[in-house]
Amino acid sequence: MKTIKYILSVVILSAVVSSCTITDVNVDPDNPSADKINAGAVYPGMISQTHRNSVALVGRIAGLITQQYDGLDAQQIAYAQYLIGESDIDDLWDFGLYGAGASKDCYVLIQNTEGEVGALAKLYMAVNMGVTTSCWGDVPYSEAFQGDAGLLSPTYDDQQSVYAEIQSLLSQSLSDGVASGIGAFTGTGSTSDIDWVKTAHALKARYYLHLTSVDGSAAANALAEAQQALSSVTEQADFIYSLPAQNANPLYLFDNDRPSTLGIGTTLKEMMAGDPRLPLYTTDGEDFAGVAGLFWGQADSPTPLISYWEVKFIEAEALVRTSGPDADALEALKAAVEANMLYVGVDSADVTAYVDALTLTGSTANKIETIINEKYKAFYGNAPIEAWVDYRRTGFPALVDNPDAQSSLNPSKIIPRRFLYPITERTTNKTNYDAAISAQGGHLLDVDMWAFPKSD
C-alpha cells in the first residue's frame, strides 16, 4: 500500500495559516467583498469537499447506474432502476458545489487571492466544474457564486463553454504558480511528492478526452497533456480521510450508516472473474466497505484527485485514437493496470501474470473496448463519475440496461445520460432553468448532452 501523504483536518488549521503566505485576518471566508480572507481556513474544507464530491452521493449513484454497485435495499434499489429525481441529488448542487460548497469556496479564493495561493483554487474549481457539467450538461458558471453581490439567478453556460473554461482555469493555475507554496496547505510536511504541475496536465488530459465524440482534436490534445502528466502514484494528490469518524471516507460512512443497502456490482464481479483485485474489492458476499482486507471503503481509504493509472489509460486510448504504435498503447495500458494493482495491494507476482496476458488486437473499437474495460475495473472505489463519462462517450463497458428500469424519469429506460437539475433550480431560478432545458432538448435521464451524444 502506498504511503499516506495528503491529510487535512481541523487540527492542522493553525499550522496552515502560519505557514502559508496568506492573511490570518479573521473575516468571513464566504464574503467575496472582503478585502482579505483567511485562505488557510477556507482551503481545508474546499479540498475535502471536492474529493467527497467525486465519491459520495453522486459517485454512488454513478456507480449504481454503471453497475459497479448493486442496489440491495431502500433508495439504492430505486437509483439502480433509474428513479433519480430532482430532490435526490440537490444536496450536491446546493452544499457540495454552489450555495455553500467547494466551487463557491474556490470562487472566493480566486476572487480574493493572487499568485500561488489562488492557483490551487483554480485547479480545484476546474475539477468541480468537470463534475458539475459531466452530470448536468449546461450549468451556471460565468454568473454563478455571486449571490452576495445580489446576482441570485445566474444564467446557465452551455457545456461547450464550460469545458473551455475548465481548460482555461487549468492553464491559469499553471501560469499562476501552482507548482510552489502549496504543500503548506495540508500541514503534513510530507506533500513534496505531489507534483501539482503534472496534476494540472493530467486534469487537462482528462477533460480533453471527455470530448472525443465532439472534437476531432480531443485525443491528440489529451495525448499531449498526458505525456506531461503524472509519472508515478507517488506524485498524485491523494486525499486520506481523517478521524474522528464523521471525517472518514464517504463509502465507509455510507456502509456504516446504511448497511446492506449497497453492494458491489454483479456486473463488475463477473467482469473481474480471476482478477487478483477482486478479493481486495469485496468478500465472498456483498460486502464492499469496512471489512478487514478490503482496500476501498475503509475509514481512511484515499480519494485521488486524479490518479496515475487514469493518466496511463488516457494515454493508451489517445494513442489508439491517433493511430499511434500499438506497442506504445499496450505499454501504457499495462502500466495503468500495474499501477492500480500495486496501489491496492496485489502481490507483485500476480500483477506480472495478469499484465503480461494483456493484449490490444482487432479494430480500433476493439482496442478501445479493452482499454475502457480495464479502466472501469481500476476506477472502482475511486472514480465512479469518470467511469460513467467513459460509458457515455464510448459505449463501453457493454452494459445491459436494467430490466427493472422505471420510465417515469427515463422514458427510454436506458442507462441514464444525465441527471435532472435539482428542485432548488426549478423553484428559485426558473427562467434560466427553463432556458437551459429548452436549449438542450430536455433534462430527463435519457436526454443526451452535447459532450456525450449517444451512438445508434
Beta strands, then each sheet from edge to edge (+ up, - down):
strand 1: 69-71
strand 2: 238-240
strand 3: 262-264
strand 4: 302-304
sheet 1: 1+ 3-
sheet 2: 2+ 4-
end
